[in-house]
């Protein structure tokens, strides 16, 4: 590993001790990781605390060696790379729970039950059962209420679709990537078709890439919605080329006063569609599904709901949100209509 390697912002690499193999201390948001004889180990915290962008850079270092091994340790709080690896056949996963601690005599069942009384269900599942929760706290898209329904498979023919719904979220800079989501609508039901993600910020290049994908669909059925704060040029150009387009401004005032802004309203509208069982073929254990599960909400002092984005930009989820933003049943959905939130 090059001791002079540098990363943007969150990582500082410094030589700790000179051995036959160099050892490096990699500080990630105040947490210490070490490369020791080509093994990345962590001193004080958890792999899940490392954001996905930083983790990808670390992982690329390991690929430089044919004998490199990575071992990840942590509590299963975060639905990020750590979560995905649990379901990846290329990774070995070991789960150590309070039952193992009881068998080894490091804690008693009485002590476990005492801790259970002081923890929420999610805290107990993570800290004591050592398992990823089905939902993060304040999740908008829950495993049982939304995701499990949306991943159901249903046969369809693209030519039967009444509409081809397309959402595009051009990159805004930083960690953002440009996304394209395509769904079909038939009799009020939504069918996931495909998604794309590109490291393209130039609007004309992005427009060309989008056309390469969508021109296989009947043009007269296509409805495109896209972010016009950052990507107005994309929507304008597609409109000039004869596509049916509409701009989307996430920070615009919501039509329903229950929501903080338009994005919050349409995200809850998408959740309502899934909750009602009108969304099909969502790819499970995909980046898109992971981003949906990471979306949370907060209740403001005026009791308005507001969507909270995860730290890593949910580009695919944003694209899907735009894709279905105004279809029937998604416009003015409210909490009382079946999302199981009580205030």
Secondary structure as GFF3:
##gff-version 3
##sequence-region A 1 343
A	DSSP	beta_strand	11	17	.	.	.	ID=ss1
A	DSSP	beta_strand	23	28	.	.	.	ID=ss2
A	DSSP	beta_strand	31	36	.	.	.	ID=ss3
A	DSSP	beta_strand	39	42	.	.	.	ID=ss4
A	DSSP	three_ten_helix	47	49	.	.	.	ID=ss5
A	DSSP	alpha_helix	52	62	.	.	.	ID=ss6
A	DSSP	beta_strand	69	70	.	.	.	ID=ss7
A	DSSP	alpha_helix	81	86	.	.	.	ID=ss8
A	DSSP	alpha_helix	98	103	.	.	.	ID=ss9
A	DSSP	alpha_helix	109	118	.	.	.	ID=ss10
A	DSSP	alpha_helix	121	127	.	.	.	ID=ss11
A	DSSP	pi_helix	143	147	.	.	.	ID=ss12
A	DSSP	alpha_helix	148	150	.	.	.	ID=ss13
A	DSSP	three_ten_helix	158	160	.	.	.	ID=ss14
A	DSSP	beta_strand	163	169	.	.	.	ID=ss15
A	DSSP	beta_strand	178	186	.	.	.	ID=ss16
A	DSSP	beta_strand	189	198	.	.	.	ID=ss17
A	DSSP	alpha_helix	203	214	.	.	.	ID=ss18
A	DSSP	three_ten_helix	219	221	.	.	.	ID=ss19
A	DSSP	beta_strand	222	227	.	.	.	ID=ss20
A	DSSP	alpha_helix	232	240	.	.	.	ID=ss21
A	DSSP	beta_strand	244	248	.	.	.	ID=ss22
A	DSSP	alpha_helix	262	275	.	.	.	ID=ss23
A	DSSP	beta_strand	279	280	.	.	.	ID=ss24
A	DSSP	alpha_helix	287	294	.	.	.	ID=ss25
A	DSSP	beta_strand	296	299	.	.	.	ID=ss26
A	DSSP	beta_strand	305	308	.	.	.	ID=ss27
A	DSSP	alpha_helix	315	323	.	.	.	ID=ss28
A	DSSP	three_ten_helix	335	337	.	.	.	ID=ss29
###
